[in-house]
Each structure stands twice: as C-alpha cells, then as structure tokens.
C-alpha cells in the first residue's frame, strides 16, 4: 500500500488588540493558528530559519488583503491598519501553509466584529 501523508487540521482565530477604537486610531489585529486536536499554537523550534510554517491572509468585510503576513515562530501574525475610518467591520484570517509544509492543513477564522467610533 502506498503511504499517505497525514496532515493535521488547524484552526485560525483572530483578535483585536483593542475591541473599540476612535476614528483615526491605528487598529492591530492578531491571528493565531492552533492545532485542531490539541489546541496548541503552531510553533517552530527556533532552529527553523524560515519565519514560521505559513502565512496569514487577513480579510476585512469579506475582501482579502493583498499582502500575506508570515507567521512568527509562535504561530501568530499581526496586521496593523493605521488611521481607521469610523464604522463597523468584519475581520477574519486565513492560514495558508507554506508550500514546503507537509504537516498542516489550511484553515480560516470566523468573522470578528470590530467597531471604530
């Protein structure tokens, strides 16, 4: 029988550094990628020269942002948006494993509601 690579499921969560900001303030969003079964963050041992094992694509109101943000060795990625306009936003994050990563499956967070006064 041929051996099948078993990839581990992941789950991606997104958080805002602050739940509510004022118009013109900078918003910081943090995506965290965890293993589905153990709920442990996807981490590299530091000997790995790459900046993590994949990247995050952030979405705002369902629209994907152009730039991918590499995961750090703690399985996190930060997205900084300066001078936010007032309104309600839906923010989500999608984990995209590196092409060389044979261990992890992609995942996408639920939408997080974020308000700018």
C-alpha positions in Angstrom: 0.0 0.0 0.0 1.3 3.5 -0.7 1.9 5.6 2.3 -0.5 8.6 2.6 0.8 11.8 4.2 -1.4 12.6 7.2 -1.8 16.3 7.6 -3.0 17.8 10.8 -6.0 20.0 11.0 -5.6 23.6 12.1 -7.9 26.3 13.4 -7.3 30.0 13.0 -8.5 32.6 15.4 -8.4 36.4 15.0 -8.4 39.0 17.8 -8.2 42.8 18.0 -5.6 44.3 20.3 -8.4 46.7 21.4 -12.1 45.9 20.9 -13.1 49.5 20.0 -11.0 52.4 18.7 -11.7 56.0 17.7 -11.7 57.2 14.1 -8.1 58.0 13.0 -6.6 55.5 15.5 -4.4 52.5 14.5 -6.0 49.1 14.7 -3.9 46.0 15.4 -5.3 42.5 14.6 -3.6 39.3 15.7 -4.2 35.9 14.0 -3.3 32.8 16.0 -3.0 29.3 14.3 -3.6 26.3 16.5 -3.7 22.5 16.0 -7.3 21.4 15.9 -6.8 18.3 18.1 -4.6 19.7 20.9 -5.5 23.4 20.7 -1.7 24.2 20.9 -0.3 27.0 18.9 1.5 26.1 15.7 5.1 26.8 16.7 8.6 26.2 15.2 11.5 25.3 17.3 13.6 28.4 16.5 16.2 26.3 14.7 14.0 26.7 11.6 15.4 29.6 9.6 12.0 30.4 8.0 9.7 32.8 9.7 7.1 30.2 10.6 5.4 27.5 8.6 3.0 29.6 6.6 1.3 32.9 6.3 -2.0 34.6 7.1 -4.2 36.4 4.7 -6.4 38.9 6.5 -9.9 39.8 5.3 -11.9 42.9 6.0 -15.6 42.8 5.2 -15.0 39.7 3.2 -12.4 41.3 1.0 -8.9 39.7 1.0 -6.0 41.9 1.7 -3.3 41.8 -0.9 -0.3 41.1 1.3 0.3 37.8 3.2 1.7 38.2 6.7 4.2 35.4 7.6 3.6 33.5 10.9 6.2 34.1 13.6 7.7 31.1 15.4 4.8 31.3 17.9 2.2 30.7 15.3 1.0 34.4 15.2 0.8 37.2 12.7 0.0 40.8 13.2 -1.9 43.2 10.9 -1.6 46.9 11.5 -4.1 49.3 9.9 -3.3 53.0 10.5 -6.0 55.7 10.6 -9.1 53.6 10.5 -12.3 55.3 9.4 -15.4 55.1 11.6 -17.8 52.2 11.0 -18.4 48.5 11.7 -16.0 46.0 10.2 -15.9 42.2 9.9 -12.3 40.9 10.2 -11.2 37.3 9.6 -7.9 35.5 8.9 -6.9 32.5 6.8 -3.9 30.3 7.4 -2.1 29.3 4.2 0.6 26.7 4.9 4.0 27.1 3.2 4.4 25.0 0.0 7.1 23.1 1.9 4.9 22.4 4.9 3.8 18.8 4.6 2.1 18.7 8.1 -0.6 21.2 8.3 -3.9 21.9 6.6 -5.2 25.4 5.9 -8.0 27.0 8.0 -10.0 30.2 8.3 -11.3 32.0 11.3 -14.8 33.1 11.9 -15.6 36.8 11.3 -14.8 39.1 14.3 -16.9 42.3 14.5 -14.8 45.4 15.1 -16.1 48.9 15.7 -14.5 52.3 15.0 -16.2 55.3 16.7 
